[in-house]
Amino acid sequence: MSLNSRSDIEGVHESKTLLECIEEERELLAPIERLGIPLDTSELKPSALRAWTRELVGLRTGRLVLLFQSFAFKEGIPLDADLVFDVRCLPNPHYVEALKPQTGKHDDVIDYLAAQPVVAEMIQDIAALLKKWLPHYLDEHRSYLTVALGCTGGQHRSVYCAEKLSQIFRPEWPVMVRHRSLIRRGLD
């Protein structure tokens, strides 16, 4: 199963880590060794290597997949994150007793955060930055871009922001969403 296939992106049931993708890539590229074509990569840009490899094995260039990943700063920044945004400055539903056990995917938390103008402003600012710079990531022939959004516990604000950003970009881009802290706690 390839991370870039449309079926994996729409209705995603399984998310792969960067290390899992690298291992899968190694397996997929193993037949190249048997071709006996040497590749001197010592002074080669990663984008050129990707282009040569795709050409060599007959792969077409895929679209860049956006992965929006929520996380808890208290558990550490995701190692595979390309861009990290800190949303701890936003109002925290954790301090509203009725919202504390819920997540950023629950209607009450969604309503609470949607009613805060500063939350919408943060999401729009992040979306504007991504829209401006995505073409430059494409120029590097990237196949994925991991955008990590962190809050204190990874349960409310970062989850909400990741979901909202995925909704903004899904009409034009292949999008995946992963909620690292919710997965670790069995809440997703």
N, C-alpha and C positions, 0 to 999 in steps of 0.2 A: 504494500500500500504506500503510495507516494504522498507526501505532505502537500504537493501542488495539484493533485487531482481534484477536479470539481466536486466529485462525490464525497471526498474527505472534508471539503470546506463547508458545503451546505449541509446543515443538520449534523454537525460534527458530534460524534459520540465518543471519539477517542482523541486525545491530544498527545502529541509526542514532545519530548524534551529535545533540546538541541543535541545532546549527546546521543539520543536514540536516532535522530535524523542523520547525524554524522556516521553512525554505525551502519545504517541502512544505505547511505551513500557509498560507503566503502564496499558493501556487498554488491551494489548495482554497478560500480565501476571496476570490479575485479576482472571482468573479461578483457579490459583494455590491456592488462599486463600480458595476456596471451597473444596480443596483436604484434608485440615486439616493436612498438613505436616508442622511442625514448622521449620523455618530456623533461627538459631542463627547466625547472621552476625556480632556480636560484635567484633570478632577477626579474621574475614575472609578477605582474600585478595580479591580485586574486580575480579581478574581473576578466582579464585576458585568459587566465587559466580556465575559468568557468566557460567562457566562450569557446575555447579550443576543445575542451572536453565534451561540451554539448555537440559541437560539430562532428567530432570524432565518432561518437556513439550514435549520432543521428537524432539527438533530442532537439525538439523545437524549444525556443525560448518561452518560458511560461510567464504568467503575470506575477507580479510581486504580491505575496500574501501578507496581509497585515494581521498580526497577532496582538490583541489587546489583552494584557495580563494584569490582573489586580494582585496586590500582595500586601503583607504587613511589614512595615519597617522593622518591627521588633523581631521578625524572623529573618531579616537580611534581604538585601536587594537581589533579585534574580540574576544569576550569572550570565544568562543568555540575553539579557535586556540590551537593546540597541539605544533606546531612549528611555529615560526615567523621569517621571513627573511626580512631584510631592503634592498630594492633595490634603495634607493634614491641616492646612490653613482654613479649610471649609468647615461650616457648622457640623458638629458631630452628633449624629442620632444616638450614639451610645449613652449620652447624658439625658435622654428622654426615656424614662423607665419602660414605657410600653414598647419602645422601638429597640431597646437594648438586645433582646434575644433574636431579633429579626436580621435579615441581610439586605443588601442593596438591591436585591431582586424582589423583595416583598412590596406590595402596593403601598402600605403605610409609610415605609421608608422612602419609596419613590416619590410619593406625594410630599413628604416632608422636605426632601432635597430639591425637588422641582419648584417648591415655593420660595426657595432662597435664590435671589437674583445673582449672588456672587458665584453660586455653583454653575449656573448656566453660562456665566461670563468665563469661568475657568475652562469649561468644556469647549466653548467657542474659540478661545485663545489657543488651546491645544490643537483643535481641528484646523485652525488657520495656519498654524506653524507646519503641521503635517502636510496640508495641501500645497503649501509653498515649496517644501523641501522634498516631497516624494519623487518628483521628476529627477532630482539629483541622485537619489538612491537607485532609481531605475537605470540611470546612466552607468552605474557600477554593476549592472546586471545582477542585482540582488534578487534572490527568489523569495525572501521573507524579510520582514522588519518587525521586531518585537518591541512594542510600546508598553512599558510597565508603568502602572499607576499605583502609588503606595499611600496608604494611610496607616494609622497606628496599629489597628487590629486586622486590617484587610477584610473587613466584614461589611461595612456600610458604604462609606464615601468612595473608596477605590473601586468597589464592585459596581456601584451606580455609574461612575464616570466611564468605566470600561464598557459597560453595556450601552451607554448613550453614544460614545464614540463609535462603537461597532455599528449602531443604527445609522449614524451619519455617513459612514464610509461604505457600508454594505451595498448600496445601489451601484457603485462604480468599481469596487475592489473586492477581490476574494478576502473574506474576513474570518478570523477565528477569535474566540474569546476563551480565556482560561482564568479561573479564580483560584490561585494557588492556595491561599489560606483557607478558603471554603472547602477545597478538595481535601486538604490535610485534616480538617475537622469533620469531614463527612457531611458537610452542609450543601454540597453542590452535586 
